[in-house]
Amino acid sequence: MKASELKEMSVSELNEKLAGLKEELFALRFQHAVNQLDNTARLKAVKKDIARVKTSLRAAELAEQ
């Protein structure tokens, strides 16, 4: 996911994306705990995507003010 893609999304779309990423992170953590996770690098990628979405949400919030 790129920051340019996130800038084009609305706030509601960003919130939906954030919820989906959090669910995915939970599932990945669970798989990692029971030693079923093949690609551990995906954990880091999902965390970074969450941070990008939160940054875009904050920028939209500040733009409204």
Buried (B, 14 or more C-beta within 10 A) or exposed (E): EEEEEBEEBEEEEBEEBBEEBEEBBEEBEEBEEEEEBEEEEBBEEBEEBBEBBEEBBEEBEEEEE
